[in-house]
Amino acid sequence: MTYPNPPATAIAVTPARHALQYTGSNSAALAAAIDDFTVVSEDASGLVFTSGGQQLTVPAHGWLAYRHGVVAPEDVFANDDDFRDEYMDVDQGGGHVHSLILTTGPAKPAPATEGEE
């Protein structure tokens, strides 16, 4: 394997996690998106499901983060605030801009065309 940086140089990494919000009525969509996810029950108090061999509960408007198709107990969040305390949207993370600065200067010779070399 070739590394873009020598192995002794640390590179920033992040686990491949995804997150979905439970709206109170989208349990079928969650089950379709998360490989190891089985709905046990759903009512006004929330959603009870199994994932990774454990039974878990999330209230309406709570969040589920999952990795490798499994929701871990520590990745079930009751509300947006709790979820945002732990995770942020990767699209919002960098916020950096690349500026391209164009300059002019003295003329350069035209490139040689075929047969003029």
C-alpha positions as a Markdown table, in Angstrom:
| # | Residue | x | y | z |
|---|---|---|---|---|
| 1 | Met | 0.0 | 0.0 | 0.0 |
| 2 | Thr | 1.3 | 3.4 | -0.9 |
| 3 | Tyr | 0.7 | 6.2 | 1.6 |
| 4 | Pro | 0.4 | 9.9 | 0.4 |
| 5 | Asn | 2.3 | 10.8 | 3.6 |
| 6 | Pro | 4.9 | 8.7 | 5.3 |
| 7 | Pro | 3.3 | 6.3 | 7.9 |
| 8 | Ala | 4.8 | 8.2 | 10.7 |
| 9 | Thr | 2.9 | 11.3 | 9.7 |
| 10 | Ala | -0.6 | 11.3 | 11.2 |
| 11 | Ile | -3.5 | 11.9 | 8.9 |
| 12 | Ala | -7.1 | 12.9 | 9.9 |
| 13 | Val | -9.6 | 10.2 | 9.6 |
| 14 | Thr | -13.2 | 9.6 | 10.6 |
| 15 | Pro | -15.3 | 6.5 | 10.9 |
| 16 | Ala | -17.8 | 6.0 | 8.0 |
| 17 | Arg | -20.9 | 6.8 | 10.0 |
| 18 | His | -24.3 | 8.0 | 8.7 |
| 19 | Ala | -27.2 | 9.4 | 10.7 |
| 20 | Leu | -31.0 | 9.5 | 10.2 |
| 21 | Gln | -33.7 | 11.4 | 12.1 |
| 22 | Tyr | -36.7 | 9.5 | 13.2 |
| 23 | Thr | -39.7 | 11.7 | 12.4 |
| 24 | Gly | -42.3 | 9.7 | 14.3 |
| 25 | Ser | -43.6 | 7.9 | 11.2 |
| 26 | Asn | -40.6 | 6.9 | 9.0 |
| 27 | Ser | -39.7 | 3.6 | 10.6 |
| 28 | Ala | -40.0 | 1.8 | 7.2 |
| 29 | Ala | -37.5 | 4.2 | 5.6 |
| 30 | Leu | -35.1 | 3.6 | 8.5 |
| 31 | Ala | -35.4 | -0.1 | 8.2 |
| 32 | Ala | -34.7 | 0.1 | 4.5 |
| 33 | Ala | -31.6 | 2.3 | 5.0 |
| 34 | Ile | -30.0 | 0.5 | 7.9 |
| 35 | Asp | -29.1 | -3.2 | 7.2 |
| 36 | Asp | -29.4 | -4.6 | 10.7 |
| 37 | Phe | -32.6 | -2.8 | 11.8 |
| 38 | Thr | -35.9 | -4.5 | 12.7 |
| 39 | Val | -38.9 | -2.6 | 13.9 |
| 40 | Val | -40.4 | -4.1 | 17.1 |
| 41 | Ser | -43.1 | -1.5 | 17.7 |
| 42 | Glu | -44.0 | 2.1 | 16.9 |
| 43 | Asp | -46.4 | 4.4 | 18.8 |
| 44 | Ala | -46.8 | 8.0 | 20.0 |
| 45 | Ser | -44.0 | 7.5 | 22.5 |
| 46 | Gly | -41.4 | 6.5 | 19.9 |
| 47 | Leu | -39.9 | 3.6 | 18.0 |
| 48 | Val | -38.7 | 0.4 | 19.5 |
| 49 | Phe | -36.3 | -1.6 | 17.2 |
| 50 | Thr | -33.5 | -4.1 | 17.3 |
| 51 | Ser | -30.0 | -3.6 | 15.9 |
| 52 | Gly | -26.8 | -5.4 | 16.6 |
| 53 | Gly | -28.6 | -7.9 | 18.8 |
| 54 | Gln | -30.0 | -5.2 | 21.2 |
| 55 | Gln | -33.4 | -3.7 | 21.6 |
| 56 | Leu | -33.3 | 0.1 | 21.5 |
| 57 | Thr | -35.8 | 3.0 | 21.6 |
| 58 | Val | -35.8 | 6.4 | 20.0 |
| 59 | Pro | -38.4 | 9.0 | 20.5 |
| 60 | Ala | -40.0 | 11.0 | 17.6 |
| 61 | His | -37.5 | 13.6 | 16.3 |
| 62 | Gly | -34.6 | 11.6 | 17.8 |
| 63 | Trp | -31.5 | 10.6 | 15.8 |
| 64 | Leu | -29.9 | 7.3 | 15.0 |
| 65 | Ala | -26.2 | 7.1 | 13.9 |
| 66 | Tyr | -25.1 | 3.9 | 12.3 |
| 67 | Arg | -21.9 | 2.3 | 11.1 |
| 68 | His | -21.5 | -0.9 | 9.1 |
| 69 | Gly | -25.3 | -1.2 | 9.0 |
| 70 | Val | -25.7 | -1.3 | 12.8 |
| 71 | Val | -27.0 | 1.2 | 15.4 |
| 72 | Ala | -25.1 | 1.0 | 18.7 |
| 73 | Pro | -26.8 | 2.0 | 21.9 |
| 74 | Glu | -24.5 | 5.1 | 22.3 |
| 75 | Asp | -25.6 | 6.3 | 18.9 |
| 76 | Val | -29.3 | 6.7 | 19.7 |
| 77 | Phe | -30.1 | 10.4 | 20.6 |
| 78 | Ala | -33.4 | 11.7 | 22.0 |
| 79 | Asn | -33.3 | 15.0 | 20.3 |
| 80 | Asp | -31.4 | 17.3 | 17.9 |
| 81 | Asp | -29.4 | 19.0 | 20.7 |
| 82 | Asp | -28.0 | 15.7 | 22.1 |
| 83 | Phe | -27.2 | 14.6 | 18.5 |
| 84 | Arg | -25.4 | 17.9 | 17.7 |
| 85 | Asp | -23.4 | 17.6 | 20.9 |
| 86 | Glu | -21.8 | 14.4 | 19.5 |
| 87 | Tyr | -21.9 | 14.8 | 15.8 |
| 88 | Met | -21.9 | 17.5 | 13.1 |
| 89 | Asp | -22.8 | 17.3 | 9.5 |
| 90 | Val | -19.6 | 16.8 | 7.5 |
| 91 | Asp | -20.9 | 19.2 | 4.9 |
| 92 | Gln | -20.8 | 21.9 | 7.6 |
| 93 | Gly | -17.4 | 20.9 | 9.0 |
| 94 | Gly | -14.8 | 22.5 | 6.8 |
| 95 | Gly | -16.3 | 25.8 | 5.6 |
| 96 | His | -13.0 | 26.6 | 3.9 |
| 97 | Val | -12.7 | 28.4 | 0.6 |
| 98 | His | -10.0 | 28.2 | -2.1 |
| 99 | Ser | -9.2 | 31.5 | -3.7 |
| 100 | Leu | -7.8 | 31.5 | -7.2 |
| 101 | Ile | -5.7 | 34.6 | -7.8 |
| 102 | Leu | -5.0 | 35.6 | -11.4 |
| 103 | Thr | -2.1 | 37.7 | -12.3 |
| 104 | Thr | -0.7 | 39.1 | -15.5 |
| 105 | Gly | 2.9 | 39.6 | -16.4 |
| 106 | Pro | 5.2 | 39.9 | -19.4 |
| 107 | Ala | 4.3 | 37.9 | -22.5 |
| 108 | Lys | 5.7 | 34.4 | -22.9 |
| 109 | Pro | 6.7 | 32.9 | -26.1 |
| 110 | Ala | 4.0 | 30.9 | -27.9 |
| 111 | Pro | 4.4 | 27.1 | -27.7 |
| 112 | Ala | 6.1 | 25.5 | -30.6 |
| 113 | Thr | 3.8 | 24.0 | -33.2 |
| 114 | Glu | 4.5 | 20.7 | -34.9 |
| 115 | Gly | 7.3 | 21.0 | -37.4 |
| 116 | Glu | 8.7 | 24.2 | -35.9 |
| 117 | Glu | 11.1 | 22.7 | -33.4 |
